[in-house]
Amino acid sequence: MQVVSINLGERQTVRWKRKEVETGIFKYPVNDHITLGYEDVENDHVVDRKYHGGIDKACYLFSADVYPSWKTRYPQLSWDWGMFGENITVMGLDESKIHIGSIYSIGTAVVEVSEPRQPCFKLGIRFGTQKVLKEFIAAGHSGVYLRVITPGKVKAGDQMSLIEEGSDISILDIFQLFYHQHKNPELVHKALELEKLATGARRNLQKL
């Protein structure tokens, strides 16, 4: 897997249901490098820390491979990397092959896979329509949240390489459980036993 783009966001205020809402989802490519810290990406704006940032969501990856299909679906948008709010856009990222607890090197950082992304209304704000949430879920490409084991720098062109395989449950498995849990209660139980599953994801699975 290879880093295609590194992206940072500025705090922006938008209108949502007649209220002003602050968000950091508007991320755009930057030159040089970004620095991954234990709880966030340096100089990135994380507004709502109840749902973003923190140890289990220190950095968010998204696949460059699926961008062409989304561009076809939304040709009217001004496209650039970071459109999905990701800090790092990665070519070759496949959620069905990325497992909870797996450890990777990326740039000079060492990271651990913690959970998939669950989309919220702010993705709809970025795309200009809330219908994108159902499309995002149906597409099955959630992107990947990471813990940072060793802080470090990441730049475009860096490789993302497996150091240690984690569980046998993939990011895609967990993502599908969130929305299709009735089809596999045994997998829900197995997922809840994963030590490396993020606290937020575990809490959501416990509600099923």
Summary of the structure (lengths in Angstrom):
residues: 208
radius of gyration: 16.2
end to end distance: 33.4
largest distance: 47.5
contacts: 665
relative contact order: 0.20
helix: 27%
strand: 31%
